[in-house]
Amino acid sequence: MLVHFYFCKHGRRATPCHLRQKMAKVSVDFLLGIAKGASLLCEWMEATNFFTEIFPTC
């Protein structure tokens, strides 16, 4: 469940253009392992409304 966001096709479709290239180039280790990656992940989750619209059952 922890990395569902990384592989979710609905999340990828909802990704805004300004984040698309950034998210495509990074790995799960980067997103979950360092502060810069966590900031990018947080920005992506807010931009896509991942936990409220795409995957609200978490």
C-alpha positions, 0 to 999 in steps of 0.5 A, a space after each residue: 500500500 505504501 508505494 501505490 501512489 507511484 504505480 497508480 494510473 489514475 494518479 499519473 493521469 491527474 498529475 499536472 504538467 509542471 510535475 509530470 517530468 519531475 515525477 517521471 524521473 525520480 525513484 521511490 527511494 528518492 521520494 521516500 528517502 530524502 527530504 527533497 523527495 518527500 517535498 516533491 511527493 507532498 507537492 504531487 499529493 496536494 496537486 492531484 488530491 490523491 487521498 481525497 479524490 483518487 484513492 480516498 479509502 486510505 
